[in-house]
Amino acid sequence: MHFEKWKNKSVLITGVCGTVGSELLRQISQLGCRRIVGIDNNESDLFFLSQTYAERDEIRLFLCDLRDREEITRKMRGIDIVLHAAALKHVILCEEAPRDAVQTNILGMMNIIDAAEANGVERVLFTSSDKAVNPTNVMGTTKLMGERLITAANAHALQADGPVFASTRFGNVLGSRGSVVPLFARQIAGGGPVTLTDPAMTRFIMTLQEAVRLVMSSVFLAKGGEVFVTKMPVARISDLAEVMIAELAPRHGLPPQEVAVRCIGGKPGEKLYEELLSEEEMRRTLELEDFFAILPAFKSVYRNIDYCYEGLVAEHVSNPYNSRLEQAMSSTELAAYLRVNHILKAEEH
């Protein structure tokens, strides 16, 4: 994972208080970076996170908003690598406040790009979402626009040694804020019912550690303008509910069979399955060991890029990568996956 390439680098993490951002900070802080700057607009979480790293002089965390272009530019001075994890990510909240979603996820992205170019940053990696593929809601649409802006920024970079811009796209991070795991856990602790929108729903899943490891891997894998799609397993949401009930109900003194599951119907803008690779993108996608690399649809204007990667598996992809077409884990496999990765460990107490 190119651990040695992080040594003596200066890194900026946006959304450092979020689930992915804070794990990025935890892992990168162990790699010998010269300086790590974290920014977030969550005052309370930022204060407590700062206390965790109070003894680390090379780590500085600041209150800052993506919408503040001048402050973003100042915070990026002397930075080598930008990991852009900040965004408004809750589907329903973005649907109810689309202007805010645009200002943070799209205009904020433009501020990141402009600041990176102004400061001569080496690499910028944007953490995107499966909801960016054929989006059916505001949040997914803004994530797709973020990917397009990143790819365009790379294509129009004036200098051959200018910033390398790329994106990484992954599915549901189990246990993250807003994910279904903590919701189901609270419902089980309360005796149920556990609410499903549709028992046929499938999702790509991964652990937080896997997500961050693959984000960090793609930083130095990127040639410029790509979208890296992380390979991951598929789970039926109904299986996840049943496995969690079997695992968690006894911890609360409840017989699993007494915790009901209730179907409440789909939410507006919600898909029965998730897509990570569309049919259009298949034509320009390479398969690597851990990723699919979606190459830019338009060539770079000012520099020639050789998209040659170590660990190339296939030069062509024949199927869209979506959770409806992939084989879902069995209940037994899913239960083992949750246990091995300690997904429900936080719910033990």
Number of C-alpha atoms within 10 A of each C-alpha: 14 12 13 10 12 21 15 13 17 22 27 26 25 29 25 29 28 19 17 24 22 19 18 23 22 14 13 20 19 11 15 17 18 15 20 22 20 25 23 22 17 16 13 10 13 21 14 12 15 17 11 10 16 13 9 13 10 15 19 15 22 18 13 19 18 25 19 14 18 11 14 21 18 12 17 23 16 15 20 21 24 26 24 20 22 26 23 18 20 15 20 16 14 19 16 11 12 16 12 16 25 22 17 21 24 23 20 22 27 20 20 25 21 15 21 26 21 14 18 17 24 16 22 26 27 25 24 26 22 24 27 25 20 16 19 15 19 25 27 23 20 28 29 22 17 24 27 18 20 26 25 21 22 27 22 13 18 15 11 11 11 17 25 27 30 29 29 27 26 25 25 22 22 21 19 16 15 15 13 18 21 17 14 22 22 13 19 27 19 14 19 18 16 23 19 19 16 18 18 13 20 24 24 26 19 24 20 20 15 14 25 23 16 21 24 21 15 25 25 17 17 23 19 27 28 28 29 31 27 24 21 19 16 25 24 24 20 21 21 21 22 19 18 21 28 18 17 21 22 13 15 13 10 17 14 18 11 12 20 15 19 14 13 12 11 13 11 11 13 16 17 15 16 25 24 24 25 14 15 10 18 19 15 15 23 21 20 19 12 17 22 26 28 21 21 20 14 10 16 19 12 13 16 10 13 8 12 11 14 8 11 15 14 12 12 12 17 9 12 17 20 19 24 20 14 16 11 18 16 14 17 10 12 20 19 13 16 19 13 10 15 12 18 18 11 10 14 9 6
